[in-house]
């Protein structure tokens, strides 16, 4: 698969974890009154909210002609989740620090 064929998916999967997962997580902890979650709790909640987008990420699955992009999406999704779990997603780590510093 060419780079131009996966460009938009790459951008989406770089942004969605912190735009959706991180934002919803911050709101959730704020509304629950949890001021000092652990990094692991925060990351886990980010992944939980991020995975609520699964129907969107699976929207090409019923079309065999899109098998290449579907495979790429699945692999990239696993990679993004691993990055969140391991603390390698810098945007999530910034959001965590911002949350515990400023609530």
Backbone as JSON, one array per atom type, in Angstrom:
{
  "sequence": "XXXXXXXXXXXXXXXXXXXXXXXXXXXXXXXXXXXXXXXXXXXXXXXXXXXXXXXXXXXXXXXXXXXXXXXXXXXXXXXXXXXXXXXXXXXXXXXXXXXXXXX",
  "N": [[0.84, -1.16, 0.0], [0.53, 2.19, -0.82], [2.01, 5.17, 0.56], [0.43, 7.5, 0.31], [-2.07, 6.4, 0.24], [-2.64, 5.65, 2.8], [-2.36, 7.89, 4.31], [-4.39, 9.66, 5.47], [-5.59, 7.97, 7.34], [-3.38, 7.48, 8.98], [-2.98, 10.07, 10.06], [-5.43, 10.42, 11.43], [-5.29, 8.34, 13.34], [-3.16, 9.21, 14.8], [-4.13, 11.49, 15.99], [-6.65, 10.92, 17.18], [-6.37, 9.38, 19.66], [-5.55, 11.29, 21.66], [-7.26, 13.46, 21.22], [-9.89, 12.46, 21.31], [-9.83, 10.2, 23.15], [-8.15, 11.24, 25.25], [-9.4, 13.73, 25.88], [-12.06, 13.0, 26.6], [-11.44, 11.4, 28.74], [-10.29, 13.21, 30.56], [-12.53, 14.82, 31.11], [-14.19, 12.87, 32.26], [-12.77, 12.07, 34.62], [-12.75, 14.56, 35.91], [-15.51, 15.06, 36.3], [-16.11, 12.95, 37.95], [-14.75, 13.69, 40.15], [-12.2, 12.89, 40.7], [-9.12, 13.65, 41.48], [-6.41, 12.93, 41.43], [-5.59, 10.65, 39.62], [-3.82, 7.59, 38.97], [-1.1, 7.18, 36.64], [-1.5, 4.85, 35.22], [-4.25, 4.37, 35.6], [-5.28, 6.58, 34.26], [-4.27, 6.21, 31.64], [-5.51, 3.79, 31.02], [-8.21, 4.54, 31.0], [-8.15, 6.35, 28.88], [-7.66, 4.58, 26.75], [-9.98, 3.05, 26.92], [-11.99, 4.95, 26.18], [-11.01, 5.68, 23.65], [-11.3, 3.26, 22.27], [-14.02, 3.2, 21.93], [-14.47, 4.17, 19.51], [-14.36, 2.07, 17.8], [-16.43, 1.05, 15.98], [-16.26, 2.96, 13.91], [-13.61, 2.61, 13.08], [-13.81, 0.12, 12.03], [-15.3, 0.36, 9.79], [-14.72, -0.14, 7.1], [-14.6, -2.85, 6.78], [-16.36, -4.65, 5.5], [-15.79, -4.82, 2.86], [-14.0, -6.4, 0.56], [-12.14, -5.35, -1.22], [-10.87, -3.49, 0.22], [-9.12, -4.66, 1.96], [-6.35, -4.28, 2.43], [-6.12, -1.69, 3.61], [-7.72, -2.12, 5.83], [-6.24, -4.03, 7.25], [-3.98, -2.5, 7.79], [-5.14, -0.53, 9.46], [-5.95, -2.08, 11.69], [-3.45, -3.01, 12.62], [-2.17, -0.6, 13.16], [-3.87, 0.46, 15.11], [-3.46, -1.35, 17.25], [-0.78, -0.73, 17.73], [-0.96, 1.97, 18.52], [-2.43, 1.7, 20.9], [-0.61, 0.21, 22.43], [1.41, 2.13, 22.66], [0.12, 4.03, 24.24], [-0.36, 2.54, 26.59], [2.26, 2.02, 27.42], [3.26, 4.5, 27.96], [4.39, 5.94, 25.93], [3.05, 7.63, 24.25], [3.26, 10.81, 23.76], [1.45, 12.96, 23.79], [-0.7, 12.06, 25.32], [0.59, 11.7, 27.73], [1.27, 14.35, 28.31], [-1.27, 15.41, 28.65], [-2.13, 13.97, 30.87], [-0.32, 14.94, 32.83], [-1.0, 17.63, 32.81], [-3.62, 17.43, 33.73], [-3.3, 16.38, 36.4], [-1.82, 18.44, 37.47], [-3.43, 20.75, 37.18], [-6.09, 19.98, 37.28]],
  "CA": [[0.0, 0.0, 0.0], [1.3, 3.42, -0.93], [1.87, 6.11, 1.68], [-0.7, 8.41, 0.08], [-3.32, 5.67, 0.46], [-2.88, 5.51, 4.23], [-2.06, 9.17, 4.95], [-5.49, 10.16, 6.3], [-5.73, 7.06, 8.48], [-2.25, 7.77, 9.86], [-3.26, 11.31, 10.79], [-6.53, 10.19, 12.35], [-4.86, 7.51, 14.45], [-2.24, 9.99, 15.62], [-4.88, 12.52, 16.71], [-7.81, 10.44, 17.93], [-6.14, 9.0, 21.05], [-5.57, 12.39, 22.62], [-8.41, 14.34, 21.02], [-11.09, 11.79, 21.83], [-9.52, 9.45, 24.37], [-7.64, 12.12, 26.3], [-10.4, 14.73, 26.26], [-13.16, 12.34, 27.32], [-10.88, 10.93, 30.01], [-10.17, 14.35, 31.47], [-13.88, 15.18, 31.54], [-14.69, 11.8, 33.13], [-12.13, 12.19, 35.94], [-13.21, 15.81, 36.51], [-16.9, 14.89, 36.74], [-16.11, 11.99, 39.07], [-14.05, 14.3, 41.28], [-10.95, 12.16, 40.94], [-8.1, 14.65, 41.19], [-5.07, 12.37, 41.26], [-5.54, 9.26, 39.15], [-2.47, 7.14, 38.6], [-0.87, 7.19, 35.19], [-2.1, 3.64, 34.68], [-5.69, 4.58, 35.55], [-5.53, 7.56, 33.22], [-4.03, 5.56, 30.35], [-6.56, 2.78, 30.81], [-9.44, 5.24, 30.65], [-7.94, 6.86, 27.52], [-7.85, 3.45, 25.84], [-11.41, 2.72, 26.94], [-12.73, 5.9, 25.35], [-10.5, 5.57, 22.28], [-11.87, 2.07, 21.66], [-15.42, 3.42, 21.6], [-14.47, 4.5, 18.08], [-14.19, 0.83, 17.04], [-17.29, 0.95, 14.78], [-15.71, 3.8, 12.85], [-12.38, 1.99, 12.59], [-14.19, -1.12, 11.35], [-16.29, 0.7, 8.77], [-14.34, -0.64, 5.77], [-14.38, -4.3, 6.86], [-17.26, -5.46, 4.67], [-15.4, -4.64, 1.47], [-12.75, -7.13, 0.31], [-11.19, -4.52, -1.96], [-10.21, -2.61, 1.19], [-8.41, -5.5, 2.93], [-5.05, -3.7, 2.78], [-6.28, -0.59, 4.56], [-8.24, -2.71, 7.07], [-5.1, -4.63, 7.94], [-3.18, -1.39, 8.29], [-5.87, 0.09, 10.57], [-5.86, -2.98, 12.84], [-2.09, -2.99, 13.15], [-1.89, 0.74, 13.7], [-4.65, 0.57, 16.34], [-2.71, -2.09, 18.27], [0.42, 0.04, 18.01], [-1.35, 3.17, 19.29], [-2.81, 1.26, 22.25], [0.64, -0.13, 23.12], [2.08, 3.38, 22.98], [-0.59, 4.63, 25.37], [-0.1, 1.71, 27.77], [3.67, 2.09, 27.84], [3.63, 5.88, 28.24], [5.13, 6.47, 24.79], [2.25, 8.63, 23.53], [3.6, 12.05, 24.45], [0.27, 13.82, 23.97], [-1.46, 11.53, 26.47], [1.39, 11.98, 28.93], [1.11, 15.79, 28.58], [-2.62, 15.62, 29.17], [-2.14, 13.44, 32.23], [0.39, 15.87, 33.69], [-1.83, 18.84, 32.9], [-4.76, 17.14, 34.58], [-2.94, 16.29, 37.82], [-1.31, 19.75, 37.9], [-4.45, 21.8, 37.17], [-7.42, 19.4, 37.47]],
  "C": [[0.89, 1.24, 0.0], [1.04, 4.33, 0.28], [0.66, 7.03, 1.51], [-2.04, 7.72, 0.32], [-3.63, 5.55, 1.96], [-2.69, 6.82, 5.0], [-3.16, 9.62, 5.91], [-5.72, 9.28, 7.52], [-4.6, 7.29, 9.47], [-2.54, 9.0, 10.7], [-4.36, 11.1, 11.82], [-6.07, 9.39, 13.57], [-3.76, 8.15, 15.29], [-3.02, 10.97, 16.51], [-5.98, 11.97, 17.62], [-7.51, 10.02, 19.37], [-6.18, 10.19, 22.02], [-6.75, 13.33, 22.43], [-9.67, 13.71, 21.59], [-10.78, 11.11, 23.16], [-9.1, 10.35, 25.52], [-8.68, 13.12, 26.79], [-11.53, 14.12, 27.07], [-12.67, 11.86, 28.69], [-10.79, 12.07, 31.01], [-11.54, 14.79, 31.99], [-14.4, 14.14, 32.54], [-14.1, 11.92, 34.53], [-12.61, 13.46, 36.65], [-14.62, 15.64, 37.08], [-17.02, 13.92, 37.89], [-15.42, 12.55, 40.3], [-12.76, 13.59, 41.65], [-9.81, 13.08, 40.51], [-6.72, 14.08, 40.89], [-5.08, 10.91, 40.82], [-4.08, 8.87, 38.9], [-2.33, 7.22, 37.09], [-1.56, 5.99, 34.55], [-3.62, 3.77, 34.58], [-6.05, 5.53, 34.41], [-5.37, 6.93, 31.84], [-5.12, 4.55, 30.02], [-7.87, 3.43, 30.38], [-9.34, 5.84, 29.25], [-8.21, 5.76, 26.5], [-9.33, 3.07, 25.77], [-12.22, 3.66, 26.05], [-12.3, 5.85, 23.89], [-11.16, 4.39, 21.57], [-13.37, 2.18, 21.38], [-15.58, 3.83, 20.14], [-14.36, 3.25, 17.21], [-15.13, 0.72, 15.84], [-16.79, 1.8, 13.61], [-14.48, 3.14, 12.23], [-12.65, 0.68, 11.84], [-15.1, -0.87, 10.15], [-15.96, 0.22, 7.36], [-14.3, -2.16, 5.7], [-15.26, -5.14, 5.95], [-16.92, -5.39, 3.19], [-14.03, -5.28, 1.24], [-11.71, -6.29, -0.41], [-10.42, -3.58, -1.03], [-9.44, -3.4, 2.25], [-7.08, -4.9, 3.36], [-5.19, -2.59, 3.82], [-6.84, -1.11, 5.89], [-7.12, -3.33, 7.9], [-4.23, -3.55, 8.56], [-3.84, -0.75, 9.52], [-5.75, -0.78, 11.82], [-4.47, -2.95, 13.47], [-1.76, -1.66, 13.8], [-2.64, 0.96, 15.02], [-3.93, -0.14, 17.48], [-1.48, -1.3, 18.7], [0.1, 1.27, 18.87], [-1.72, 2.8, 20.72], [-1.56, 0.9, 23.05], [1.4, 1.13, 23.53], [1.42, 4.07, 24.18], [-0.25, 3.86, 26.65], [1.31, 1.88, 28.32], [4.13, 3.52, 28.17], [4.41, 6.54, 27.12], [4.33, 7.45, 23.94], [2.41, 9.95, 24.28], [2.41, 12.96, 24.69], [-0.57, 13.36, 25.15], [-0.72, 11.84, 27.76], [1.29, 13.46, 29.31], [-0.26, 16.06, 29.19], [-2.74, 15.1, 30.59], [-1.5, 14.47, 33.17], [-0.41, 17.17, 33.88], [-3.01, 18.61, 33.83], [-4.36, 17.1, 36.05], [-2.39, 17.62, 38.34], [-2.43, 20.77, 38.08], [-5.88, 21.31, 37.35], [-8.38, 19.85, 36.45]]
}
